[in-house]
Amino acid sequence: MMVGEGFDGEFWDLKKHKVEKLELHRINGAKDLTKSVTLTEGNNLIYKADLGGTYLFSLTSNNAYIELEGREFNAYLEEDGLDYILDQRKKSNSLNKKSTEFYTRFAKLLVQSGNRTDNTFKKAVGLRYEIVPEQNPYDLKTGDYLQCKVLFEGKPAPHTMVKVWNRINDNTFLQNLFTENDGTVRFPISATGPWMVSSVKMIASEKEGAEYHSLWASLVFGI
């Protein structure tokens, strides 16, 4: 388990942060693997696939806390398409105000065992912020298109920035896209290799101790 951008990152410090829930989903059910997560640097979870098919892992982190100076926070809002928060800060004349924020990660990983694919890929697993592919990536090839739906609390999230990352050799390519009215985003599969679709949503914190709460959703798969 790593944290970073562009398929470059560092080991997630599980002695500092916490995995609230990690589940394995198959077409016929789900299995809770939270207690199987170890606090090591790397190899946090080893799972052996017993059958062929598509496996979906979903992870929810705890609420971590961060503070940023006003300028740094504004740049982060702009980079991740959170213009509605930036507009609020402009209207309230608080662009220079330090930010206080909880953040939660909602990560999904699709893994294919063998050649027989199934419909596990399209499961909405109930994450508060979630990206659901509408085709199985492991059925796609270069030149095909993949469409994903972004869900906030189970409902489509329209006009939301989505980042699409893919890795070719030692280079990472990034596309910034926005969802349609129905919460979907569609993009071409330009190369084989690892891909990630990610999005950030920010809301007012519902708990004391921070002004904002950001929700970080990601979906990782291979082509």
C-alpha positions, -999 to +999 in steps of 0.1 A: +000+000+000+016+032-012+006+069-013+017+092-041+009+104-077+020+092-111+026+056-099+055+070-079+050+070-041+061+060-007+049+033+016+017+043+035+026+046+072+001+022+088+015+029+122+003+065+118-028+059+097-054+032+098-073+009+075-109+011+087-120-016+063-105-037+035-128-061+017-125-086-012-155-087-035-164-115-059-194-119-080-211-140-053-202-121-022-176-103-001-150-111+025-136-088+052-098-088+051-093-059+075-076-080+102-052-095+076-035-062+070+000-060+085+018-028+095+049-035+075+065-013+048+052-032+018+034-065+016+007-052+038-017-079+025-009-112+008-039-130-007-038-161-029-066-163-055-082-197-053-103-194-084-101-177-118-121-145-124-121-109-115-113-098-079-122-064-065-104-051-034-119-020-016-102+000+011-116+027+034-091+046+056-097+065+088-101+102+089-066+118+089-060+154+098-040+181+079-035+218+081-023+239+051-014+276+048-038+296+027-018+298-005-009+261-004-045+251+002-058+273-027-033+257-051-045+222-040-081+232-046-073+245-081-052+214-090-079+190-080-108+208-096-124+219-063-134+253-076-166+254-056-145+255-023-122+281-038-152+302-048-165+300-012-131+312+001-131+341-024-166+352-015-158+351+023-125+369+017-106+340+034-081+331+007-053+337+031-069+317+059-051+285+070-072+254+062-080+225+086-091+193+070-100+157+076-093+134+047-105+098+039-093+075+012-116+052-007-094+030-029-104+001-052-082-023-070-093-047-098-072-079-102-077-106-128-069-142-121-067-163-153-085-155-185-121-159-175-136-125-166-169-119-148-191-090-136-174-084-103-159-052-118-193-033-119-201-038-082-208-006-063-195-016-029-210+012-009-181+035-004-191+071+004-171+082-027-166+056-053-156+051-089-173+022-108-162+010-142-190+002-167-168-023-186-144-048-173-109-033-180-095-069-184-118-074-214-104-042-231-075-037-255-056-007-268-080+015-289-111+006-268-129+031-245-136+027-208-165+045-192-167+050-154-193+064-131-184+085-101-208+081-071-211+103-040-232+086-013-245+062-040-257+089-064-240+102-096-216+131-091-219+154-122-194+180-134-167+165-112-130+165-121-116+130-127-079+123-132-069+094-154-033+081-150-015+055-171+021+043-170+042+035-201+076+022-193+090+049-169+066+077-180+033+086-165+006+103-185-023+123-170-056+134-183-079+158-164-116+152-174-150+161-160-180+139-155-212+144-175-246+152-160-250+115-152-217+112-134-199+093-161-166+099-177-153+082-209-117+079-221-097+059-246-074+031-236-042+043-253-017+017-241-013-015-220+000-013-185-013+000-152-041+026-150-057+046-123-088+068-122-090+092-093-112+120-080-115+142-049-146+156-034-146+182-005-174+189+018-179+208+051-166+187+080-194+170+099-172+166+129-156+192+152-119+198+148-117+207+111-135+230+086-134+206+056-135+169+049-120+156+016-129+123+001-103+107-021-116+079-045-094+058-068-097+028-090-066+009-102-065-018-128-043-031-156-047-035-194 
